[in-house]
């Protein structure tokens, strides 16, 4: 889904059905991000805490060149601002929010990914490939979490 206020500013969203619980999925991304490379080795090669405390909002850049803007553990929601890296060669700003909610009436959950961005110019494509990346990583993390049970 693409919504745009101008040709440079956009929003992309997607959802991914998961078999794991919202709490487990949220926990690995926010409380144990150093485990994500084990869960999705083909997509994530490393995650390191540079400063602050794991799973806490501290306003400092992380090794993946992102800053945790907010964490809402009650609603299994988090927002990250991309600070540096390849993504920022094409975008003036890039904010990723994800929320994991329980499926209604059955086990499992739904991960909702929301990207807000501003491209540096008209030639830059919409970040559909990054949205697909989020889907692939979500599925790999889900499979990993199920194997831990």
CORQUILIN-V550366 format. One record per helix or strand of 3 or more residues. SS is the DSSP state (a for helix, b for strand). FROM is the first residue (numbers start at 1). LEN is the number of residues. If there is no record, write none. Layout:
SS&FROM&LEN, SS&FROM&LEN
This chain:
b&2&3, b&9&10, a&22&9, a&33&7, b&66&7, a&73&3, b&77&6, a&86&4, b&91&12, b&109&11, a&128&21
